[in-house]
C-alpha cells in the first residue's frame, strides 16, 4: 500500500552515481497499481533516467492531476518536491511554480483523461507558452479509475473489453504538441525501456517545453484483442524513427554502429542527443516533416515512436517574459514591489 514506505536498508553492493545516490534513492512508496500496469514501467524509466543524469532528487518538482497516471509520482523520487493538483489543472500549477522558482527541474505527469479531456486547454497553453518542463502523458486510452470507458485518445474503431466499438475520432496529443510549438516531442512505449529512458533524459535536460506521449497498456481494461493500446498491438505496429542516445557534457558514451544517418543535436546545456535514423529521409529537426511522417504512418495503422522533433535552439517562458535570472521566490519585498514611481514609469511606457 502507498502508506507503507519501502525499507530504507540498502545493500552495500548497490552502485552510486556521481552525486552519491543509488537507484533505490530515486524510488518512492510501494505502488498500488495493477500488477503489470505500464505506468509502473514508466516510473522505473523515470527512476533510471534521473539516476543516470546524476540529478539530486530535491532539485525536482513533480506535479500531476487526477487518474491512475497521476498517482504514480508517489512511486518515484520520494525525496523530491511534489504537488497533486485537481483534475486537468497540472499545467497551470506547474507554470506558476516554474515562474516562482526557475532553478528546479519540473516534471509533469498526466494521463490521457487528465490531459486530453478536462485538461486539454491547460495542455495547449503550456505547450504554446514554452513552459520549461518534461510533460509525460501515460496514455492507455481508457478511464481506468472509473471502470474502463473510452478516453479521448482511444482510436476510432478500437474495441473495449466488453465489446463496444469506439466511434469517435481520437485526440492526438503528439500532433497537437507539434502544432502548438513544443520544442521536444517524442512518443514511447512502456514496454520498451531501452527507448524510453533516453527519451526522458533528453526531455529532463531540454531548455523548453518537452512532451512525451507514452503508450501504457491498461492490463485491467485495455489489453485485449481489438484494443490499439495493448501490449501485443503496440509491439506488432511499432515504427521507430530513431535509436536515441543521450550524452551529457560530463561523460561521453560509445555508440554501436547502426544503419541510417546519424544526427547530433547539441542542447542548450551542452548535452548531446545522438539520433541514429532508421529512416534515411527522416529529419528530427523539421517540425512539418515530423507531422507529415507521423500522419502518413498513422494512416497505415503504424504507431511511430522515438524522438519525433527537437529544436536545439529552444527557449522557454522566462526568456519570452524577460524575467529576472534570480528566482522570484528569492527576491525580497522592495525588489518585488519597487513602489508607485516604478509602476508609473511602466504605465507611461505602455501609453
Buried (B, 14 or more C-beta within 10 A) or exposed (E): EEEEEEEEEEEEEEEEBEEEBBBBBBBBBEBBBBEEBBBBBBBBBBBBBBBBBBBBBEEBBBBBBBBBBBBBBBBBBBBBBBEBBEBBBBBBBBBEBBBEBBEBBBBBBBBBBBBBBBBBEBBBBBBBBBBBBBBBBBBBBBBBBEEBBBBBBBBEEBBBBEEEEBEEEBBBBBBBBBBBBBBBBBBBBBBBBEBBBBBBBBBBBBBBBBBBBBBBBBBBBBBBEBBBBBBEBBEEBBBBBBBBBBBBEEEEEEEEEEEBBBBEBEBBEEBBBBBBBBBEEBBBBEBEBBBEBBEEBBEEEBBBBBBBBBBBEBBBBBEEEEBEEEBEEEEEEEEEEEEEEEEEEEEEEEE
